[in-house]
Amino acid sequence: MTALDRTDSIFFDKAGLDLTRVEGIAAEALAHADDGELFLEYSQSEALAWDDGRLKSASFDTSQGFGLRAVVGEMQGYAHAADLSEPALRRAAETVKAVQAGYGGSVSASPPGTNRQLYIDENPLGLEPFEAKVKLLAEIDAYARAKDPRVRQVMASVAGSWQAVSIIRPDGHRMADIRPMVRLNVTIMVGEGDRQETGSYGTGGRRTYGEFFETGTWRRAVDNALREALVNLDSVPAPAGEMTVVLGPGWPGVMLHEAIGHGLEGDFNRKKTSAFAGLMGERVAAPGVTVVDDGTIENRRGSLTIDDEGTPSNCTTLIEDGILVGYMQDRLNARLMNMRPTGNGRRQSYAHAPMPRMTNTYMLGGKRDPAEILASVKNGLYAVNFGGGQVDITSGKYVFSMTEAYLIENGKIGPAVKGATLIGNGPEDLKKISMIGNDLKLDDGVGTCGKDGQGVAVGVGQPTLRMDGITVGGTAA
């Protein structure tokens, strides 16, 4: 059964909508617009959290609704409702017609179709019983406490969701997708005397819970969280100043995502509010730096068979050998910039209009051995894991905190440091990359990106990188 067949069953067989009438409402509502669509969604989600040796919370949620959008020039008329009924659709149609008053546009052609399927179309929530998920969390807690007497608190959670979407274009063209998502998180607090530190690890993607029940998977999550906590327990205050920084592979790509990725989204560049606006074809990074946004990787958290406008996802090259060559585009901004949509039109839910968003954004690997990169640094900082950060899209300025970092002393990894932050400017610091490792790694599947109040699942990644002359904020006296 195809995704379209399954969503037809949800929205038209079970919900009682009549397909022909719904298509007619969408066609009439968008007849004079430049673009638009009817977005139907049904989703289920659950989350179980363990803390203090017991199940702390468990939740389950089901939601459904639609969003109807009419695009006229750069304006959008958007109406949504949790009521999947013909009267609600007709009220929404009257609302979005207002933005088209006196306008005589011609609706853009529909996106091309695709037979690609990047992930399973099963509902992961019902494949494992509730009791098994609680037992898994209890086993995580017991294993962590048995590993080290310094463990004082264990927090673990599993979460899953299942989203069915159907997109109806005004010409009657229809697209659909069934999207699973699961995630496992472990946070451990350790203590020695009066000092306490924490470590965390998470993993997930567009698959089922099955992998989490494999002993090796959940034990690896515990081991990584505990290792980070114990490293931080022995950490020393971080130095401050301008220094050489080596970024580890994988999750440190979140800095690339925030400090650079958002600046390469189409809306910011069309409005010329990005630090990269007007720089197409120019050098924006050091030679050897190639950055892509790839929504086509199987089972990855940020991947999509189609985006939320129906465009098939793509692998879009943004920076090639240091030269800016592309932006991430939804349909609206691509049309206004005379460019092609790249499959990056995304929305949090039916209650939100789509906008250009990242999927899996990462830097390609280079030729250097990671050990060689570390050995090349006499004194500096090795950043392995990042926490939160702030970025100004217009200026490119950023601040990022590190949850795991080490001093580099005479080319070797030294003591762990606590309280280190990276401070800089994304577009400027791209040019400070002097060595690129051959160890490209994607994150373990935990990223969520926020923009204009909407959160969507994303992936990040990069190889080991050496960056020269980076400002580090520290805590050392």
Salt bridges, closest charged atoms under 4 A:
ASP8 OD1 - ARG174 NH1 2.59
GLU23 OE2 - ARG174 NE 3.70
GLU28 OE2 - LYS97 NZ 3.16
ASP34 OD2 - ARG335 NH1 3.82
ASP35 OD1 - ARG169 NH1 2.49
ASP35 OD2 - ARG331 NE 2.77
GLU37 OE1 - ARG69 NH2 2.80
GLU37 OE2 - ARG347 NH2 3.26
GLU46 OE2 - LYS133 NZ 2.58
ASP51 OD2 - LYS56 NZ 3.69
GLU74 OE1 - ARG270 NH1 3.67
GLU86 OE2 - ARG21 NH2 2.64
GLU86 OE2 - ARG90 NH2 3.20
GLU94 OE2 - LYS97 NZ 3.25
ASP121 OD1 - ARG6 NH1 3.47
GLU139 OE2 - LYS135 NZ 2.70
ASP141 OD2 - ARG145 NE 3.14
ASP148 OD1 - ARG150 NE 2.94
ASP177 OD2 - ARG179 NE 2.94
GLU192 OE2 - ARG150 NH1 3.98
GLU197 OE2 - ARG195 NE 3.18
GLU197 OE1 - LYS418 NZ 3.07
GLU211 OE1 - ARG207 NE 3.10
ASP223 OD1 - LYS147 NZ 3.46
GLU258 OE2 - HIS257 NE2 3.99
GLU258 OE1 - HIS262 NE2 3.56
GLU265 OE1 - HIS262 ND1 3.07
GLU265 OE1 - LYS451 NZ 2.88
ASP267 OD2 - LYS451 NZ 2.94
ASP308 OD1 - ARG179 NH1 2.66
GLU309 OE2 - ARG69 NH2 2.76
GLU372 OE2 - ARG368 NH1 2.72
GLU404 OE2 - ARG227 NH1 2.66
ASP429 OD1 - LYS432 NZ 3.38
ASP443 OD1 - ARG300 NH2 3.21
ASP468 OD1 - ARG466 NE 2.74
